[in-house]
Amino acid sequence: MVKDFLKKYDKLMKELKQMDQAVSELKKVRIIDLTDDSPLRPSIVSIIDRYNKKIEDIITERTRLEDLIDMLDDPLERAVMRYKYIECMKWEDVCRKICYEWSQTHRIHRKALTHLEKYV
């Protein structure tokens, strides 16, 4: 359950980038092509508002994830979880970053998941 919540972050960040890009593109159209009395203006403003709301929701989820990781007492566990789930690093890169072997890194990860179970 905790792992599913943590894995969701990568997908949310991809969605955030896409939404942010869409909002930027729509704002360009609005600035260049639309006047205040244009019939398309309300539709574009509505879409931008919807995307901005979704962006806020994604940021709220990111905050929840970071708060969850911050509940870990062990700084090494926090580092592993941040590298893996916030920075979306591959396991090899996480191992290199913390200077631990694969098996040790996975043991730390398992312990962190166990500790986080009580908060989710």
VENGI-V365181 format. One record per residue. N is the residue number from 1. PHI is phi in whole degrees, -180 to 180 (999 if undefined). D_CENTER is the distance of its C-alpha to the mean C-alpha in Angstrom with 1 decimal. Layout:
n = {N	N}
phi = {PHI	PHI}
d_center = {D_CENTER	D_CENTER}
This chain:
n = {1	2	3	4	5	6	7	8	9	10	11	12	13	14	15	16	17	18	19	20	21	22	23	24	25	26	27	28	29	30	31	32	33	34	35	36	37	38	39	40	41	42	43	44	45	46	47	48	49	50	51	52	53	54	55	56	57	58	59	60	61	62	63	64	65	66	67	68	69	70	71	72	73	74	75	76	77	78	79	80	81	82	83	84	85	86	87	88	89	90	91	92	93	94	95	96	97	98	99	100	101	102	103	104	105	106	107	108	109	110	111	112	113	114	115	116	117	118	119	120}
phi = {999	-63	-61	-63	-62	-67	-67	-62	-59	-59	-66	-63	-68	-64	-65	-60	-61	-64	-66	-61	-65	-63	-62	-60	-65	-66	-66	-63	-62	-60	-67	-80	-103	-115	-99	-60	-99	-69	-66	-83	-55	-60	-66	-67	-62	-64	-64	-61	-61	-63	-64	-63	-64	-64	-61	-60	-62	-66	-64	-62	-64	-61	-63	-61	-65	-65	-63	-62	-63	-65	-74	-70	-77	-83	-62	-69	-62	-60	-63	-59	-66	-65	-60	-75	-105	-87	-91	54	-78	-74	-57	-59	-71	-61	-59	-62	-63	-95	61	-127	-72	-54	-64	-66	-62	-68	-65	-62	-62	-60	-62	-63	-60	-61	-65	-77	-55	-73	-100	-103}
d_center = {17.1	14.9	14.0	13.1	10.8	9.1	9.3	7.7	4.1	5.5	7.2	5.0	4.1	7.8	8.8	7.7	9.8	12.4	12.8	13.1	15.7	17.5	17.9	19.3	21.6	22.8	23.6	25.6	27.6	28.2	29.5	31.6	33.0	33.0	35.2	35.0	37.5	35.9	35.5	32.1	30.7	29.9	28.0	25.9	25.2	24.3	21.8	20.2	20.1	18.5	15.7	15.3	15.2	12.5	10.4	11.4	10.5	6.8	7.1	9.2	7.1	4.8	8.4	9.8	8.0	9.2	12.4	12.9	12.9	15.1	17.6	18.6	22.0	22.1	20.6	20.7	18.7	16.0	16.1	15.9	13.0	11.0	12.4	11.7	8.3	6.6	8.8	9.3	13.0	15.8	18.0	20.8	18.8	17.7	21.4	22.6	20.4	21.7	25.1	25.5	26.7	24.7	26.4	25.9	22.2	21.9	24.1	22.0	18.9	21.2	22.3	18.9	18.1	21.6	21.1	17.8	19.7	21.7	18.8	17.3}
